Amino acid sequence: MEEQAVTPLYQDSSKSLVNPNLKGVVYAQVSGSYDFIHARLTK
């Protein structure tokens, strides 16, 4: 038991559509939030 890994009891997930022309969006895996500060649309 001393070397037992921590196993999550649940996993939260979500789906989203992202325009392939949208660049610079950063996804924080820990908090699950998006950072649009440097986001831009390309042609």
N, C-alpha and C positions, 0 to 999 in steps of 0.2 A: 504494500500500500504506500510506502514512502516514495516510490518513483512513479506513481500513477499520474497520468496526464489529466489536466482539467478538461472535462468534456462539457460543451455547452448543452443546455437542456432544450434550447430552441434557437432558431435562426430567422431573423427578420429579413425580408427581401422585398424588392419593389421592381417594377418594370418602367422603363421610360423610353420614349423615342427621341433620338438626337439627330438633328440635321447634319449630314456628313460635311457640309460647308462650315459648320461651327467649329472653330479652332480655339485653343487656349483655355478651355474649361478644365479645371482641376477638381478631381473627385477625392475627397478625404475618406479613406476606407474605414478609419476608426469611428468617426462621427457620422458618416453616411451623408454628408452634406456636399453641395457643389459650390465652387468658388468661381464666380463669373467676372472677377475684376479684370482679367486680361483676355476675356472672350472677345472674339471678332468673327465676322462672317466673311468668307472668301468666295470667290466666283468659281 
